[in-house]
């Protein structure tokens, strides 16, 4: 069970990191501001999901 939880946490953090880097790349090249807003919303949502996953994994490891 610990290994599955580790993969869930790593996957959630990787998703947040990818969206963060996509937003930074879009901003650095002077891309579409609407895309920046969409990426920011996705990042915030994924961060919320990552926190829920981390809390769930910690709860079930007790």
C-alpha positions in Angstrom: 0.0 0.0 0.0 2.9 2.4 0.7 4.2 2.0 -2.8 0.9 2.8 -4.4 0.5 5.9 -2.2 4.0 7.0 -3.1 3.1 6.8 -6.8 -0.1 8.7 -6.2 1.7 11.5 -4.4 4.5 11.6 -7.0 2.0 11.7 -9.9 0.1 14.5 -8.3 3.2 16.6 -7.7 4.5 15.9 -11.2 1.2 17.1 -12.7 1.4 20.3 -10.7 5.0 20.8 -11.8 4.2 20.2 -15.5 1.4 22.8 -15.4 3.6 25.2 -13.5 6.4 24.9 -16.1 3.9 25.2 -19.0 2.6 28.5 -17.4 6.2 29.8 -16.9 7.1 28.9 -20.5 4.0 30.6 -21.9 4.7 33.8 -19.8 8.4 33.8 -20.8 7.6 33.8 -24.5 4.9 36.4 -24.2 2.1 34.0 -25.0 -1.6 34.3 -24.8 -2.8 35.8 -21.6 -6.0 33.7 -21.7 -3.9 30.6 -21.8 -1.9 31.8 -18.7 -5.2 32.2 -16.8 -6.3 28.7 -17.8 -3.0 27.2 -16.8 -3.1 29.1 -13.4 -6.6 27.7 -12.7 -5.4 24.2 -13.6 -2.4 24.6 -11.3 -4.5 25.7 -8.4 -6.9 22.8 -8.9 -4.1 20.3 -9.2 -2.5 21.7 -6.1 -5.8 21.2 -4.2 -6.0 17.7 -5.5 -2.4 17.0 -4.6 -3.0 18.2 -1.0 -6.1 15.9 -0.7 -4.1 13.0 -2.0 -1.2 13.6 0.4 -3.6 14.0 3.3 -5.4 10.8 2.3 -2.2 8.8 2.0 -1.0 10.0 5.4 -4.4 9.2 6.9 -4.4 5.6 5.6 -0.7 5.0 6.6 -1.6 5.4 10.3 
